[in-house]
Amino acid sequence: MHSAVTSPFASTTVTTTSTSSNSTTRSNTNSLVIHGLPPASPSFQLPFKLTDVDLLRRDCHVHGEWVSSRSNKRFAVLDPGTGRVWATCPDSTRDDVHSIIKSSFSTFQNFSRTTPARERARLLTSWHHLILASRQDLATILVHETGKPLNEALAEVDYGAGLVLWFAGEAEHLDPAPPLPSPAPSPTTSPASSPTPGDSAAPALPTPGTGAFLRTRGAVLKQPIGVVLALVPWSFPLALTLRKSAAALAAGCTVIVKPSSETPISALALACLANRAGFPAGVLNVLTTSLGNTPAVSEALCMHPLIKSVTFTGSARVGKRVAASCTRNLKRLSLDIGGNCPFIVFNDADLEQTAKDLAALKWRHAGQACVAPNRCYVDRRVYESFSNLLIAEAAKLKLGHGMARGTTLGPLTTIRGLYKAEALCKDAMDKGAVKLLGTGRRELGDGYFMAPTVLGGMTDEMLMCREEVFAPILGLYVFDTEDEVVSRANDTPVGLAGYVFTKNHERLWRMFERLEAVVLGMNTVSLVTDTPIPAGSNGNGYTPAQSLALDEFLSTKAAAMPPS
């Protein structure tokens, strides 16, 4: 059978040949599933060298062992900078779910009872040190999975390692608290214990502060909730795997990581390092699967009664499906489902610095970050001058493979993302947008490259305004008043982040109050502060603040007891 994946501009058509609905080539032992690409030889050369070759794992990690799927089928992992296959991983199905959950659950029964908080903190600290010791190798793997430039990959490793250390510190705070005294008993008689008028036989109930309630004391105990499922996207696979896993492990849970089909190797490398850190077998399991099998495998995991908590980061569309699966068993769930972030430039902003900040933020990881601005609203009075400054900054970006010296803008991670970006640009231009920079089309040659693209003359009816872009394209919108831009910025079903640039501090505080977003950058694009990021809102899901992240994986119980 032949299938085609076609660019919206009809400039690129890729034909695949297969014997089933998935594109496949056959080796002597396994079936290789390659989605949306020409048939590739099962034998391929590794495009990089690692200092620690043992980190390069290509099989699922289950109970401390490296295993294939029951079907022995495998799927391809590609380098977005070349479009070539460089690894394969097991294409797990529903048939593989039971064994990995059994491992995690049986391990939890022992790990949660016999590993005190201080020991978990020690294990996490050891993991942190091993991650930093392998930062160059881990970053190299990230570049070849995601396409991001090496310096961005190194920054992701450092950030993720920092999260592990932070949660190691949080684990130290989980020792059981002493019993708490109950509130002082009331000296009054409970109304329920008084006879009801006309009913002398009404039963007398104990009154607080007397009898069985005398000096009753209470205690609160927090315990690990059980097996945690971490559904991790491809945008920041290492950092998000560590953020979800380290929090759950600090709480005393066991974890199943299901990485994206684009980025499984980094998760497997982290599992390898967790083994070395001394975590018992079954504490951190990793299950890989292809894009085609992801919906069925994720649903089976989410609906399994032994999975007690699910943490998901990804698109709103998939997040809703995950929520529906978890709701059937009233499972604890945290969602972080992206956003459609506005970037607002008022006429009194420092235009030159704002343009530099916007360019650095927007084109990080080729625009594939959930906090990247989708919509840039510029005061009409400074629109022309600001757009010229922004174009000058964007033109400085160097497009290339993430491992190439000097690269500041890598490829998109997936061919699907590239075609969507082309479709969004085409829709905008068909509706009157003008290209100020770039082509909005795939670059010639190998890999999933698109040059930085800036479109002017944008309107709210264009798809780029309504959808999360996740690409190196940015639309510029004109506004005239503060009320107008607030209304337009808030006109989105998902509100994760927003940015406001103005020298008027009273306006900054008004925008802080009025914009519907979880976190706002006020004259800055750095959203990392000492203040915890709050839970999601405005359709962005429900995720605890980092300071409360351990509570996500803890169950709380209370007890009342008489004095000893």
N, C-alpha and C positions, 0 to 999 in steps of 0.2 A: 504494500500500500504506500502511496505517496501522500505527504502532507506538506503544507507550506506555511511559513511564517513571513508575513509581508509587512514592510514599512508603510506607514500611512502616506508617505510621499511616493510610494511605488518605486523607490530608488534601489531598494535592496530586497531580494527575495531569496530565502534560504530553503532548499528542498532537502527533505530527509527521507531516507528509505528504511522501511522496517517491515517486520512480519506481524506487528500488532499495533495497537493504538499508540504505543510509545515508540520513539525512535530507538532502535537497538542495533548493536553489532554483537556478534557472538565470538567469544573466545573458547578455548578448549574446555574451560571449567565453569565460567560464569557468564551471565547475561549482563551486558553493560548498557545501562539506560542513559541516553543523552538527549535531553529535551531541547528541541528547537535548533539543533546544530547538525552539520553534515556528519555522516558516519565517520568515526575516528578509529584508528588502530588501537586495539586493547593494550599494545605495548607502547609506552611513551617515556620520554626522558624527563627526569626531574629538573626543572628549570632553575634550581638554586641549591646551595649547599648549607647544611646546618652544622654548627659546632657540636651539637648533641643530637646525633642522628636518631637516637632512641625516642626522641620527642615525636617523630613523625609516625603517628599511628593511623591505621586505615580501617580498623574494625571497631565494632561496638564494644563498649566497656561495661561488662556485666559481672558483678561480684568479684572484682579484681582480675578478671580474665578478659582477653581480647577475642571476641567471637564474631562469626558471620551471622547472617540471617538464616532462618530455616530454609528459605528457598534458594540460598546461595546466589541470588541475583544481587547485582551491584549497580550503583549509579555513579555518574561522572562528576568530578569536581573540576571546574575550569578556572583558568586565569583570565579575569576580565580584560587584562591589558593585552592579551594575545588571542583570546577566544579558544585556546587550546586546552585539552585535558591534561592534568598533571597528577591526578589521584582518583581513586575510586573508593567508595564506602558501601557497606551493606545496605541494601534496599529493604528495610524491615517492613513487615506488614502487621495486621492484627494478630497473626499467629505468634508473633514475637513478643507481644505485650505482656502476656501472663508471666513469663519467666523473669522479666526484668522487675516487674512489680513484686513478685514473690521474693526476689532477692532483697529489694529495698525494704519490704515490710518485715521480713524475718530479721534483717540487720537492725532495723529500728527497735525491735523488741529488746535487744541487748544494748545497743548504743545509747539509747535514751536513758537507760537505768544505770549503766555502769561507767559512763563517761561524764564526770562532773564538769561543771562550767569552766573551771580553771584548766582542765585538760583539753577541752575543746578550744580554748583560747590559745593554748600552746600549739596545738595542731595547726590552727589557722595562721599563727605567726610563722611557723615553719614553712607553710605553703606560700605565704607572702615572700619570704626570703628566696625560696626556690624560683618563684615567678620572676623576681627581679634579676636573679642570676641568669635566667634564660631569656631576658627581655629582647635581645637581638634576634634570637631564633624565633620567638613567638611573634615578633613584629614582622619578620620575613614571611612567616606563614600567613599572617593577616593580609599583607600586601597581595599575595597571590590568591587569596580567597576573595577579598573585597575590592581590590584595585586601588585603595587609598595610598597616597605617598608614604614613604618610609617614616618620615618624621611624624606624621599623624598616627601611624601605627605604633610607633614607640610611645607617643603620648598616651595612646589608649592602654597600652600595657602598664605604664606607670600609674595611670588613673585607676585601673582595675586592681592592681596590687595594693594601692592605697586603701581601697574599699575593704579588701580582705583584712588589712591591719586594723582598720577602724572597727570592723565587726568583731575582731578578736578582742578588742577592748570592751566592746559592748557585752560580749559573753561573760566577762568577769563580773558584770553587775547582776547576773541572773541567779546568784545563790539565794536559797529560800529566805524570805523575810521572816522575822519573828512574829508570833501571833499578835494581833492587834486587839486592844480592849474594845468591847462593845460600848456604844454610847451610854451615858449615865441613865439608869432606869427612871421612868416617870413615876412619881409617887401617887399619881391619880389612878383611880380605878378604871379599867377598860370598860367602855360603854357596852361592849359585847357581853361582859360578865354580869350586867345588871338585869334583873327580871324585866321582861317586856310587859308593859301595862296590860292587864287582863289575862296574863299568862304566867301564873306563879310557878309553872313547871319548867320555865325556860332554863336551859343548861347553863351552868356557870363555867366560863373559860378562864384559863390562867391569865393573870395580869402580869405584864412585863415588870421585872424588878422583884417579883415574889415567886415563891415555889420553884418550879422547874426553870424559870428564867433568871433566878438569882445569880448575879455576877457572871453571867454567861460571857465567854470570850469568843472572839472570832479570828479567823486566819484566812489569808488569801494565798493561793499557790498557783504559779504559772508553770505549765508543763508543755513540752514540745507536742505539736499537734499530730505529727505522724509523717507519712510519706508526702513529700512535696514534688510537684511537677513544675519544671521551669521550661516554658516555651520561649525560645530565644530567637530574635530576628537576625538578619545578616548585616544590618547597618553598623552596629558596634558589638560584634558577637562575643569578643573576649570580655569586654567590660561588663556587659549585661549578664553573661554567664557567671562572672564572679560576683556581681552585685546580688543576684538572686540566690546563688548557691551559698555564698559566705554567710548571708543573713540566716538562711535556713539551718546551716550547719552550726552556727553559733547558738541557735535556739535549741539544738539537740535533735533536729530532724534528719532524716535521710532524704536524698535528692535524686530525682531522675531528670536529666537534662535532655531535651529534644532540640538540637540545634537546627537551624535552617539548612536546607539541602545545599545551599551555596557555600556555607561556612562550617562544615562539620569538623574539619581537621584541627582548628584552634581549640574547640571544646574537648576533643580527644587528647590533645597535648596537655591541657589543664588537668584532665583526669590522671594522666601519667604522672604529673607533678604531685597531685594529691596522694597517689600511692606512695611516692617517695617521702612525702611529709609524714606518713604514718597513719593516715585515715584507714580504718578497717575496711575490708572488702565489703562492698554493697552499700557503703555510705554515700558514694557519689557514682552513679551509673549514667552512662551516655548511650542513647538510642538514636541511630541515624536512619533516615529514610529519604526517598526521592520526593521531588515536588509532587509527582502524581499520587503517591501514597500518603502524603502528609495529612490530608483531611481525614481519612479513615483512621490512621494511626493516632492522630491527635484526639479524635472523638473517642476512640476506645480507651485512651489513657484518661481523658477527662471524666468519663462516665464510670470508670472502675471504682467500686466502693472503697478500696483500700487506699486510693489517692485522697488525701484529706485537704490538700490546699493546692491551688493552681495559680501560678504567677505568669502573666503573659505580657509581652510587649510586641506591638505590631500595628497593622492597619485596623481602622474602625470596622471594616467589613468582616475581617476574620475574628476580631475581638468579640463581635456580637455572636458569632457562631460558637466561640469558646464559652461565652457566658451562657448561651442556651444549653450547651452540653452539661455545664456544671450545675445549672439550676435544677436539673432533673433529680440530682442527689443532694441538693442544698449544700453544695460544697463551698468552702471558703475560697474566695477568688479576688485577685488583684489584677487590674487592667491598666495598661498604659498604652493608649491607642492613638498617639500622634496628634497632629494639629495642623492648622492652616494659619500660620503665624503672620501677623501684620507688623510692618516696620514703618513708623510714622516720623516724618521729618518736617518740623515746623520752620517757619521762615527765619527764626532767630537762632537756629542751631549752628554749631560750628561745622559748616558744610564740608570742609576739607577732611577733618577728623572723622566725621560721620560717614563719609564716602569710604575712607580706609577701613573703618570698623565693619561697615556693611559688606564690603568685598571679602574681608577675611572670614566673616561669619557665613555668608551665603555660599561661597564656593569651597568651604571645607568639605572634604569627602564628596566632592562633585555635587554638592547640594543635597546629599542623602542623609540628612540629620533631622530628627523630629522637631528640633528647635530652630531649624533654618527658616529664614523669612520667605514666605510665599508671595506676599503682597506688599509692595513698597509704596506708601502713600506720601506724596510730596506736595507741600504747600505751593500753590500755583505761582506765587511771587518768586520762588527760588527754583522752580522746576528745571528750567533750562540750565542754569549754572550747576545745580546739583547733578543732573544727569550727565553732564560733560565730565565732572569730577569722577563720578562712579565709573563711567566708561574708561577713563584713563587708568583707573586702578585695576579694573577687570582685564584690561589689555596687557597688563604686566604678568598675568598668570602664565605659567609654562605648562603646556599640556604634554603628558607623556606617561610612560609606564611608571608605576610607583617605585620601582627600584632604580630608575634612571636618575643620575645626579642632576639636581636642580629642578626636578619635577615639583610643581606646586598644585597641579590639578590632574587627578587621575581619571580613569574611565568610570562609567557607571558600572555597578556591580552585576546587573543582569541585562540580558537582551530585551526582556519584557519592559524594564524600566526605560531603556533607550527608545523603544517604539512608542511607549506612552508619552515620553517627552516630545518626540516628533509630532505626535497627534495633538498634544496641547498647543504646541507652537502653530501648527497648521490651523487649528480651530481659531486661535487668536488672530492670526493674520487674515483668515477668511472673513473675520468680523471687524476688520479695520485696524488692527494693531500694526505698528511699524517696527522694523528691525533697526535697532540702534547699534547693536554689536552682535557678531556671530551670525550663524546661519539657521540655528534651530534644527539642524539635521546632523546625521551621523557623519563623522569624519571618514575619509577614505582610508583604507588599510585595515589591518587586523585590530581586534579589540573593540570595545563598546564605547568609543570616544565621542564626545560632543564638546565643542569649544564653548567657553562661557558666552551665554546669549542674554542680551537685554532687549526687551520689547517696550516700546512706548505707545501712547495712545490707548492704554488698556481701559476696558469697561467692566463693570460688575457682572455682565451677562456672559463673559467668556469663561470657559472651563477652568482656565488657570486661576481664576478668582474663587471658584467654587470647590476645587479639589486640592488635596495635598500634592505638591508638585514633585518633590523628591528627585530633583534633577538640576543641572547647572544652568537653569533658565530663570530669569527674574522679570516680572512685569512691573512697570512704573505707572502709578495712578495719580491723577491730580485731585486735590481737594481744596476747598475754599474756607471752610469754617471748622472750628473744633467740634461742634455738635455733629456736623456732617461726617467727619472722619471717625468719630467714636461709633456712630450708628453703623457705618460701613465696615469698620474693623470688627465689630461684634456680630456681624451678620454671617455667622458660620456655625455649623453644628458641633465643631470641635475647637476648643480653646486651650492650647497648651501654654504657649509663650507669646509674648509681644514685646515690642521695643519702641521707646519714645525718645526723641532727641529734641531738646529745647533748652534754652538758658533761663526760661521762666520757671522758677521753682514752685510757685503757686500752681502753675499749669501742670507740672509734673505730678503733684499730689492729686490734682483733680483727675488726671488720666489714670493714676494708680487706683483711684476709687471707681472709676467708670468703666475701664476696660475689663472685659470678661476673659481672663486668662489665669492660669495657675501661677505663673511667674512672669514678672516684667523686668526687662532691662531698661533702666532709666539713665540715659546718657552713657550706656555701656552695653556691650554685647556679651559680657561675662556674667553667667548666671550662677556661678559657684560662689557661695557666701558662707559665713559662719551660721547663718540662720537656716534652719531646716526648710527644705522645699515642702510645701503643704501637699495634701492629698489632691487628686485630680478633681476637675470640675468642668462644667459646661460641655458635657459629652466626651470628656477626655478620659473617662474610665474612673476607677477608684483605686488609688495606690497610696499607701501610707507614706508619710514623710520619712526621710532616712532615719531620723532619730526614733521613729516608731516602727521601723521596718521589722524588728524582731517580734513585735506584738502580732504581726501578720502570721507568724508561724508558731504562736503560743496559744494554748487554751488556758483559760482562767477559771479556777474553781474556788469556792468559798466554803468554809466550815465553821460551825458553831460548837462550842464545847464548854462543859462546866469546869470550874476551877479544879486543879489537881489537889 
